Amino acid sequence: AQIESLEEDSLLQNQPKDLLIRYWLAKSTVLELLGRDKESLAVVDKGLSLTPEQSQEHLLFKLIQIRAMMGNRDIDTALSSLDALLETSREK
């Protein structure tokens, strides 16, 4: 855990935004696949803060977030997020 924290600290210093987005996407995906849904949700929040709302990466973060919510047995919130995502896509 300490090594992981040190890696993140060094990564966050002076890195391009695109690299950080790819890092958070990969990390959130791996955590979700490992069943570490709460950690995945925390990482998704970091990634969402960096992405424009209509970007492909934003959509990927939202979908990972929904899967992690479902894995966390937070089905109602996941369905609500999915409905909001669908509504947003219809508006654009």
Secondary structure by P-SEA (a helix, b strand, c coil): caaaaaaaaaaaccccaaaaaaaaaaaaaaaaaacaaaaaaaaaaaaaaccccccaaaaaaaaaaaaaaaaacaaaaaaaaaaaaaaaaaac
